[in-house]
Structure formats: structure tokens, C-alpha cells
Amino acid sequence: EKGTKLQQLLKSETFYESLKDIAALTDEITLAYQEMYQDAHKERGSQFEAAIDKIKSLPEWKQVSESMQEPVLCPLASRACTDLDLPEGELVCGACRAGVNQMESDIEALGGLFAKVVSEVQRLTTPPEVKIKRVRVREFLAGAYESPDQIRQAVLKLQDHLLKLLEEGVKIVVE
């Protein structure tokens, strides 16, 4: 609403008569954007920091060589900007350079990025002779459930698959 009003004032042939209104609307819009940006930045940063903490709490993490820890965490750490640097007049953080749409996209991609990092930790810490199989739970538990029996059936299907893989001597990474 305020953006539309500002646009109308700016397009007016007598815009110079409304400079105070233009400045006030610009300040309000700028403040609203900064608040929205700050919230999105904080949310993304905290979610990615939590994901990094989860990775570091995995038992296998201690086995990842120190020289490999930073590269392994890079897909998460590069999006875990928690120190907002939004100078006046700028639209994005000076540190991470992410726009609002990028931050929203990053949050949506967090599950896949997390799974990728877990998979890499598993690959680095598993002996080459052991086969690793990634199992996506959504392949077994996707869809709508309307009864306890449907849920039990889906969980049993997943359980049977996981047990079969274990019998084959496969190390399982659940996603």
C-alpha cells in the first residue's frame, strides 16, 4: 500500500511538492524491509548453525580429519551467516550477500544440504570395503495417512527394507 502510494507520488508531475511525504514513505518502507531482512537473516543463520551443531554431534564427526572438517561443512557454513552487516542504503548483508529470496531458498534446501554433509561424513569415516546405502524415508512414508494401520504398514515397509540392507552388510544412512 505504501509502495503504491510512493510510486504515485514519484510519478506525479508535482512530486516536488510532496518531498516530505516521499521521504516519510521511503523511510517506512526501508524500515519494514530492514526488519523483514533481519528476521530472514537471523532465521537462516540459526537454522544452519543448528545443522552444523548436529553434524558435529555425530559420533563419526570425531573421525573426520581436521583438514577435511571445514570443506565438509562448507555447504552449511557458507549459509550460516549470523552477523548481520546491513549498512544503511544496502539491500543485502555485506558478509553473505544473500537476498531475501536466496535466504528463503537456502532454508528450503537445508534438508538436502544436511543429508549431503551427513553422507560425506559417512563416506570419509567408513572403510572402503563397507558399502553405504542412502535411504530416503520420504520414499516409504510419503502421502497422506488416514488410519493407524496405514501408518503401521508404511513403517513396516521401511523397517523391512532397512533390515534387508543390514543383512546384506550395508551401512545405512537414513535421510
MOFEN-V75000 format. One record per helix or strand. SS is the DSSP state (alpha for helix, beta for strand). FROM is the first residue (numbers start at 1). TO is the last residue. If there is no record, write none. Layout:
((SS,FROM,TO) (SS,FROM,TO))
//
This chain:
((alpha,2,11) (alpha,15,56) (alpha,59,63) (alpha,66,77) (alpha,100,125) (beta,132,135) (alpha,138,141) (alpha,148,167) (beta,171,174))
//
